[in-house]
Amino acid sequence: MNRKTLIAIAAGSAALAAPAAASAAIAYVTTPRNINTPRQLVVANDDGTGARTIAPAMEAAISPDGTKVAYMTSSQSSDTGFNTSLVELASGTTASLGSDCVSTPVWSPNSKTIACQTQSANAAGIVTGNGLGLYSVPTSLAGVSSLAISNFIAPPGNGVDYDMAFSPDSASIAYSWKTNSSRGLPNLYVAPLSNAAARVQVLARAGGPVWGPQGIVAAQQTNVRVRMGTSRVRTVRSQLWVVQPNGTGARRITRYRATGLTAGPFATAWSPAGNLLAGGLGGQDQQDLGVINVASGAVRMFRRGTINIPVAFSADGQRILFVTGIEGGRQSIHSIGVNGRGEQRVVNNAGGASVSTGTWVVG
């Protein structure tokens, strides 16, 4: 399971300022104390109340309109080892997306398209190609038993490690694509959904895009060697940049001086006002929680640990929902003020959270 795709969920679900009409819904996957207990997809109110179990799942992403959840399960019968399904919450109707997805699905803001990394393998289980596939999602799943990939933004080939984010109007997608010739670092592209061939490279050596009010934020990366004891170890350093969808106006946001195996700043969501980014510091076995000031580049850290993944801002921009815990182990969902105070636990023994658009009632 690609843990980086947890970050891609937030990019897809939190790109727009939330409307003030309805409370948001949250989808998450349980992380039981007993590792032999199957994980379950649960949907609840954003304060953790009204929880209802939907199905066994490894990863899940709720649609921005709160009507559907795409979720992944393991499958020993498929080439990739995953199956992806789509459930309509009001009716309970389920449709299969097959075994093509190998990353947590990412929703467009209008809830009409799902994007995910795809993978093909031969009979021996050796990966033969990767792609960025799109599914068109009908308004109702009545009479729909399965959905097939409707378009490839990046076709199967030697591109790997896609991170992706839809534009606020759902018409385009930003994605990072790492090729065999790119020295292990991806480049950032933007393509309209209607014409994959019209893609534009907007930033070199950059990944983890988040599309928001001021453009696309991504982490530009550099390969470096750092001294660890008596050895020099290869690692990656990163800084956040913002760029316009046509590739113009690229501006470096952060100038963080990372040490050791800390890579540097990452971002997962824009605040509704566009002045802050939810993110933190990433690195080997590390994802620390914080906020980044878009104007000054200041990085303010709240929490350090194995996993601290910001999911979304509240509609007023004053709180952040985030997942904290241990990689592959127990996790919990919390919220915290953008000033680093007032932390609250929302759901215990749960991770992989995603939130529909709506008004938060937490805090």
N, C-alpha and C positions, 0 to 999 in steps of 0.2 A: 504494500500500500504506500502511495506516494504522499508523505506527510506535507510536502510543500503545497499540495493542493488544498490543504486546510486554509492556507493563506489565500489561494485563488477563490475560495467560497466567499470570503469577505469582500473581495474586489467586485464580485458579481452582484452581491446582494446589498451593498451599502453605498453604491455610487451616487444615488440621488438623495436629496433631502426628503425626509419622510413627510407625507401629508398628515394633517392634523385630525383626520376624521376618525380613525379606528385604532384600537390597540394592536400592537404587533403580535405576531406569533413566533415561537421559537421551535426549531427542530434540533434534536441532538441524539447522540448514540450513547447508551449506558456503558460505563466502564466498571463492571462488577468487581467486588473484592476477590471472588473466586475466578481465576483465569479460565477455568473450565466451563463457566457459565456463559452461554451465548450472549453477545451484545444485542441490544434491541433499539430500534428506532422509536423515539418518543416525540410527540408534538404537544406543546403546552403554551399557556400564556407567557408573555415575556417576563413575568415575575415568578415563573415556575409553577403557578397554580394551574389546575385543570388538566394535568398531564394525562395523556392516553397513549398506550403502547400500540404501535402500528404493525411492526414486523421485525424479524431478525435482520440486522444490518451491520455493516462495517463502517460505512460513511454515508452521509446524507446531506441534502441541500434543499431547503424549502424555497418555493418560488416567491418572488417579491410580492405577488398579490395574495399570497397565503393560501392558495387553493390546492396546491399539489406539492409533493415531495419526491425528488429523485433520490434513490438510495442504492447502495452497492452491497452485494453479498458475495461470499467466496464460492467458487465452484470448481471442483476437481475435474469436471467433465469438459471444461472449455480450455482452449489453447492459452488464454491469458490468465485464467484462474479467478476471474470475476464475472459476475452477472449484474446488470443494472436494471432496475425497475422504476416505474413511475406510478405513484398512487394519488388518486383524487380524494382529498380528505372528506369532502361532504358525502360522497357516495361509497367510498371504499373501493371503487373500481381500480384495478391495477393493469398496467400495460408493460410489456417487456421491451427493454432497449437492447437486449442481447448481451453478448460478451465483448463487444467492441471497445467499450470504455475501460481505460486502465487508470483514470484519475477521477477524483470526485467531480461530478458534473457542476458546471457553472451556468447560472441562469442569466438571460438578458433581463434588463430592468422591466420590460413590458411583459415578461413571463411567457413569451411566445417561442423562444429558442433556447436550447441547451447546447453547450459546447463541452467537449471533453477530449483528452488525449486518447488516441486509439493506438492499437498495437496489433501487428500480425506476427504469427510464428509458424514455423514449419512443424512437421510431425515429430521432430526430435525436441521441440520446445525452444528452439533457438529463434530469437527475435529477428525478423526479416525486414521490418519497416515500421515507422511511426507516422502518425498524422494527427491533425487537429480537425475533428469531425463535428458537424452541426446536426442537431435534430430539430425539426419543426414540430411544435407542441400544439395540438388542437385545444380549443377552449374547453371542450368536454371529451372525456374518455369513453363515453357511452358507445359501445359497439367497436371499440378499438382494442385489439389484443396485443399489438406490437407496433413499435416505431422503428424505422430504419434510418440510417444516416442519410440526410437529404442533400448534404453538400460538404465538400472538403475545402476549408480555407487554406490549409497547407496539406498537400496530398501525402500519402504514405511514401516514405523514402528514408533518407538518412538523418532527418531532423529528429531531435529528441528533446525531452524535458521542456514541455510547453507549460508556461504560465500564461494566463489569459484574463482579460477584462473587457466587458462590453462598454460601448459608448453610452452616455446617459439616454440618448434617443434610440438605442438598440439597433442602430443601422450599421454599425461598424464594430470591429473587434481588434484589440491590441493583444499581441502575443509575442512571447520570446521563443526563439528557435535556435537551438544549438546544433550545428552540423559537425561532421567529422573533421572538417578543415578549420574550425573556429577555435582551436586550442582549448577546448573545454569551456568556453564562455559563449553565452547566447547573444544574439542581436535582437533588437526590439522592432517589430513591424506593426503596421496598421493596415487593415484591409476592409473594404465594405463587404457586407454579407452578400450583396448582390453580384460581386465581381471579385473573386479571389485573386485574379491576375493583376488587379489594380493595386496590389499591396505596395506600401512605401516603407523603407527602412527609416525609422525616425531616430534611433539611437543605437550606437554600436556598443557591444559588450555590456548589455543591460538586460535585466529580467525582473520578474515580479511586478508587472504593471498594475497600477490602480488609477482608474479613470475618474476624474472628479471635476469640481467647479473651475479649476484653473488649468486644466489640461491633464496629461498623463504623467504620473510619477513612477519612476522605476529606479532600481538599484544598479548603477553602473559598476562593473566589476573589473578587477585587475589581479592577475596571478602574481604572487610574491612568495619569497622564501623568508621564514622567520627562524630565529635561533631558539631552540628548545633544548636546554641543557647543553650537551656537547654536539648536538646535531642541528642541521638546518632543515626545516620542514616546509613543504609546499602548502600554501593556503591561499585564500582569496580575500582581498580587501574590497569594500564597497562604499559608495557614497550615493545619496539620493539626488536625482536630477528631475526636473520637470520639463516637459517638451510638449509642443502643440501637435495635434493629430497629423498635420502635414509635414512634420519634421522640423518646423521652424521654432525659433524662440527658446532653444535648449538653454536651461540655466541650472547650474549646480546649486543645490539647496544646502547640503550639509558639508562640513569640513571636520568630521570626527576623526580623531587620532586613535585608531584601534591598536591594541597590543595583543601579543600571543596569537591564539587561534580564533580570537574574535574577528568576525568578518567586517562588521560595521552596521550602519543603520539599515532597517527595512521598514516598509510601510504596508498597511493592509486596508486602510479606509481613510477617506477625506471626511473632515467635519462638515456639517451642512453649510456653514459659513465660508468654508474653504480656507480658513486660517490655520488649521491644525491637521496633522496626520497622526492617526493611531498606528503604532508600530513598536519599534524598540531596537535592540541590538541582536544580531544573529551571529552564529558561529558554530563550531563543532560542539554538538551536544548542548547547545545554548540558544534560547530565545527569550530575551529579557523584555519586559513590558515598559513602554513609555510613550511619550508624545513628542512630535517634532513640530516646531514652529516654522511654517512655510516661508515667512518673510525673512526671519533671522537665521534659520538653520539650527537653532538651539535644540539639543536633544535632552529631554528631561526624563530620567529613569525612575520608575516606581518600584518595580519588582524584578528580582533576578531568580533564575532557576532553569530547570531542564526545558519546560514548556511554559510559555506565557504568550498566548496568541490572541491579539485583539480581533474581535469579530465585527463590531459596528459601533458607531456613535448613537446616542439617544437623539431624538428629533430636535431637542434644543441645543445639542452640541456640548452638553455639560457632563455627560457620563459616557463610559466605554464599557461594553460587554466584552469579556475575554474568557478564554479557557486556560486553566493552569493545572499543572500536575506533572506526571512522569511519562516519557515517551513509551508507548506500548503498555502502559499500566493505568492505575487509577488517576482520574482527572476530575475536575469540578468546574462549574461555570460561575463566574463572579461578575459584578459590576463595580466600577470605581470612578470617582470624579476625575476630571481632567487635571485637577490640581494635585492628584495623588492621594486624596483623602476620601473618607466615607466608603471604604470597601464593604461590599455586601456579598454574601454567598447566595446565588440564585438557585442552583441545582447541584446536589452532591452526586458523586460517582457518575459523572457524565462529561462527554467531550464532543468534539466535532460539531460545534454549534453553528447554526445559521439562523438569520432573522428575516422575517418579511418586513416590507415597509409598513409604517404605522407609527403611532405615538407610544413611546415607552411609558410604562407606569412604574418602572423600577426607580427607587430613590426619589 
